[in-house]
Amino acid sequence: MFGVFANQWGYNGHSTHFGGASILGPDGETLAKSARLQDGIIKARLDPRALYEARNERNHILKQRRPEMYGEVTRMI
């Protein structure tokens, strides 16, 4: 998945926040990053092929799941 992260900036009446935002690709690569200590907007082009490639990697986490083990945790009480 792509990740988008943002933090508050400035003083909100009881605490100070340093801001900053990032957009990450499915492989963890930083696609965009803002400066800290100022307002701003960031944007990045999200390439659907990057998502497809990350999901088809040999060691992708979804390939290691074991649905047969989910029975107990999904059984209604």
ROLOZA-966448 format. One record per residue (C-alpha): residue number from 1; x, y, z. Coordinates in nm, 2 decimals. Layout:
+-----+--------+--------+--------+
| num |     px |     py |     pz |
+-----+--------+--------+--------+
| NUM |      X |      Y |      Z |
...
+-----+--------+--------+--------+
This chain:
+-----+--------+--------+--------+
| num |     px |     py |     pz |
+-----+--------+--------+--------+
|   1 |   0.00 |   0.00 |   0.00 |
|   2 |   0.10 |   0.36 |  -0.03 |
|   3 |   0.13 |   0.55 |   0.30 |
|   4 |   0.06 |   0.92 |   0.37 |
|   5 |   0.16 |   1.06 |   0.70 |
|   6 |   0.11 |   1.41 |   0.84 |
|   7 |   0.18 |   1.59 |   1.17 |
|   8 |   0.03 |   1.90 |   1.32 |
|   9 |   0.24 |   2.22 |   1.31 |
|  10 |   0.26 |   2.50 |   1.56 |
|  11 |   0.13 |   2.55 |   1.91 |
|  12 |  -0.23 |   2.43 |   1.97 |
|  13 |  -0.28 |   2.59 |   2.31 |
|  14 |  -0.11 |   2.32 |   2.52 |
|  15 |   0.16 |   2.16 |   2.31 |
|  16 |   0.40 |   2.24 |   2.03 |
|  17 |   0.41 |   2.03 |   1.71 |
|  18 |   0.69 |   2.03 |   1.46 |
|  19 |   0.49 |   1.93 |   1.15 |
|  20 |   0.62 |   1.74 |   0.85 |
|  21 |   0.44 |   1.51 |   0.61 |
|  22 |   0.55 |   1.22 |   0.39 |
|  23 |   0.42 |   1.00 |   0.11 |
|  24 |   0.57 |   0.66 |   0.09 |
|  25 |   0.55 |   0.40 |  -0.19 |
|  26 |   0.47 |   0.03 |  -0.14 |
|  27 |   0.84 |  -0.05 |  -0.12 |
|  28 |   0.90 |   0.21 |   0.15 |
|  29 |   1.06 |   0.46 |  -0.08 |
|  30 |   0.99 |   0.82 |   0.01 |
|  31 |   0.79 |   0.97 |  -0.28 |
|  32 |   0.75 |   1.32 |  -0.13 |
|  33 |   0.85 |   1.49 |   0.20 |
|  34 |   0.77 |   1.83 |   0.33 |
|  35 |   0.98 |   2.07 |   0.53 |
|  36 |   0.93 |   2.08 |   0.90 |
|  37 |   0.83 |   2.39 |   1.10 |
|  38 |   0.61 |   2.54 |   0.83 |
|  39 |   0.28 |   2.50 |   0.65 |
|  40 |   0.28 |   2.33 |   0.32 |
|  41 |   0.13 |   2.09 |   0.08 |
|  42 |   0.30 |   1.79 |  -0.08 |
|  43 |   0.19 |   1.57 |  -0.37 |
|  44 |   0.33 |   1.26 |  -0.55 |
|  45 |   0.23 |   1.06 |  -0.85 |
|  46 |   0.12 |   0.72 |  -0.74 |
|  47 |   0.21 |   0.45 |  -0.99 |
|  48 |  -0.02 |   0.15 |  -0.98 |
|  49 |   0.26 |  -0.06 |  -1.13 |
|  50 |   0.46 |  -0.01 |  -0.81 |
|  51 |   0.18 |  -0.15 |  -0.60 |
|  52 |   0.15 |  -0.45 |  -0.84 |
|  53 |   0.52 |  -0.52 |  -0.83 |
|  54 |   0.54 |  -0.49 |  -0.45 |
|  55 |   0.25 |  -0.74 |  -0.42 |
|  56 |   0.42 |  -0.99 |  -0.65 |
|  57 |   0.76 |  -0.99 |  -0.48 |
|  58 |   0.88 |  -1.33 |  -0.38 |
|  59 |   0.87 |  -1.25 |  -0.01 |
|  60 |   0.55 |  -1.05 |   0.00 |
|  61 |   0.37 |  -1.09 |   0.34 |
|  62 |   0.04 |  -1.20 |   0.19 |
|  63 |   0.20 |  -1.50 |   0.04 |
|  64 |   0.31 |  -1.61 |   0.39 |
|  65 |  -0.04 |  -1.60 |   0.55 |
|  66 |  -0.21 |  -1.92 |   0.67 |
|  67 |  -0.59 |  -1.89 |   0.64 |
|  68 |  -0.63 |  -2.24 |   0.79 |
|  69 |  -0.51 |  -2.09 |   1.12 |
|  70 |  -0.78 |  -1.82 |   1.14 |
|  71 |  -1.06 |  -2.06 |   1.25 |
|  72 |  -1.03 |  -2.01 |   1.62 |
|  73 |  -0.99 |  -1.63 |   1.61 |
|  74 |  -1.29 |  -1.59 |   1.38 |
|  75 |  -1.53 |  -1.83 |   1.54 |
|  76 |  -1.83 |  -1.65 |   1.69 |
|  77 |  -1.86 |  -1.67 |   2.07 |
+-----+--------+--------+--------+
